[in-house]
Amino acid sequence: MKRFSLLLLTGCTALGWAASGWAALGWVTPTYIVSPEPEVFVAATPCDAVPRHLLAIPGNLDCEMIKWRLTLRRDPRNLGRDDFKLQYTYGMTKPGTQGFVNDGFTKEISGKWVISKNSGQMPGKQIFTLQPTTSEGAITLLQMSDRILHLLDTQGHLMIGNAGFSYTFNKQNANL
């Protein structure tokens, strides 16, 4: 009994040690899973029928552009428990600037996201599906590379932009 108590006491003391304490005992330093930095993707897209539908933007509102800021956070401890925050601003563009007339309208949605394999147009590429906690429908993006996502329409096809805007989301602060 004394030997067990001493071993238990030694083990409890070792748990309080810094990494050098673990090494002194000849043990491997424990590795703790630390949540990685969130990934942030940004885009400026046309404000046409599909994004209006996906983001519940009123059809009777004058709108030319949507600026998106998508933050994806992964929880390495619980697979499938990843969440997102999508902040977006929409409205009429202010001529000669990158902004909006009267600052536009800013909204935010959040929820969970999942990754699945694409079996459609571009097999092998991953699809990111954003599932808002509100009543809006799912938003799907095709991962073109580790720094680029592309918005898909409700049938899973690549969205095609116009002369001023595309539907490509670029990773912010990506190491180039």
Summary of the structure (lengths in Angstrom):
residues: 176
radius of gyration: 23.4
end to end distance: 60.5
largest distance: 81.7
contacts: 436
relative contact order: 0.15
helix: 17%
strand: 37%
